[in-house]
């Protein structure tokens, strides 16, 4: 699937799939917090553990989002081809 089609599918899912939208929102929130931690000159031990935990959670969310994309990819590609 081309990059443009993947982006279109993501945008469609953000509008139509509640689970995908929630996962994307959580992913963005974790990304924001990781950015806050990244700009600090020094992380405390608890912040370092938080950073590691957030990165793992963020990756899990991305995997879940990718599974949803993969599930919808076939039908979206067929739909896009029929509209071309």
N, C-alpha and C positions, 0 to 999 in steps of 0.2 A: 504494500500500500504506500502510495506516495505521501510525502510529508504534509502537503497541503490537505490531502484527504484525511490524514490522521488528525490534523488540527481541526478540520471541519467536524469530524466525529466527536472530538473532545468537546467542542462548543455545543454540539447538539446534545450530548449527554449531560453537560452542565445545566442545560435548560430543561431536559426531560427525565433525567434519572436521579431520583432523590439520593440514593446511596452513593452514586458517583459524585454528586455535588457535595455531600457531607464529607466524603473522603478527601476531595480536593480542598475544601475549606480547612479541614484538620491539617492537611499537608502544608498549606500556606501558613497556618498559625505556627506550626513547628519550625518552618523555614524562617519566619520572623524572629522567633526566640533564638534559634541558632545564630542568626545574624547578630542579635544583641550580644550573645556570648562571644562571637568571633571578634567583635571590635574592642573587647576588653583587653587591656594590656596583660592582665594576669587573671587566671581562674582559680577560685578556691577549690579545694578537693570536692566539695559537694557540687559545685558548678561543672567541674570536669566530668563527674559521674552523670550529671544531668545532660551534658552535651552528648556523651556516648549513648545514653538512653534515648534521647531525642533523635539522634541519627538512625538508630535501629528502628524506632517507631515510624520515622519518616520513610524509611526504606520499605517497611511492611505496608504502609499506606500506598506507596507507589506500586508495589506488587499487586495489591488488591485492585487499584485503578487499572493497571495493565490487564488484569484478568477480565475485567468488565469490558475494556476496549476490545480485547481479543474475542470475547463472546459476541459483541455487536459488529465486529469488523466485516464478517462475511455478508450479513444482510445489508449493511451500509454500502459496501462496495457494489453489490448487485443493484441496490436502489440508485446509487449515483450513476452507474453505467446505463441504466434504463432511462435516466433523465438527460443523458448526454446526447 
